[in-house]
Amino acid sequence: MKILVTSFRRVNKMKKKVNYTKEFKVKACELVLKDEVNVKTVADKMGINHIMLYRWMGAIINP
């Protein structure tokens, strides 16, 4: 009888940290705050996480 042994290993799914320019962050926030575009929509279009966009907006509103 053969016993099938499978190995489970943890795969590192961490992505390389990306540093965004201040201009990029401001533009993303302006789309939400001034142009009243949905946060999720802006984040998806710009290729960023919506939670990060909320943090950027918080930093602009409450410096």
N, C-alpha and C positions, 0 to 999 in steps of 0.2 A: 504494500500500500504506500503510495506516495503522499506526502503531506505538502501542501502548497503553503509556502511561507511568504508572506508579503511584507515588505519593509515600508513602514510609514516614516517619512522624514518630513521635517518642517521645511517648507519652501519660503525663502525670504522674498516677500512681495513688496518690500519697501522700495519706493522709487527714489531716485536721486533728488535731493532738495533743489528746488528751483527758486531763484531769487528774481522777483518781479520788480520792475522799475516803479518809481513813485508815480510817474505819468500813467503807467498801465493801471495801477491801483486806483488812481483818481478817476480815470476814464470809466472804469468799471462801476465805481461808486456813483458817478454822475449819471450814468444810464439809469440806475435805480432811483436815485434821489431826485434828480431834476426831470428826467424824461419819463419817470414813473413806469419803467419796465420791470417786470417780475424778476426777483432775485434769482430764482432757479433758471429762468430763461437766459439771463445775462451770463450766469456762471457756465451754463452749458455751451453757449455760443463762444465764450472766451476760453473755454477749456480749463476752467478752475473749479474747485469745490465750492458749493454754495455756502458752507459754513465759514470758509476762509473769507468769502466776500462779506458776510455779516460782520466778521471781525474787523475787516478794513473799514467798513462803514461806521462801526462803533468807534474806531480810532479817529475818524474824521469828525464825527459828531461830538465826541467827548475826548478832546485831546489831552 
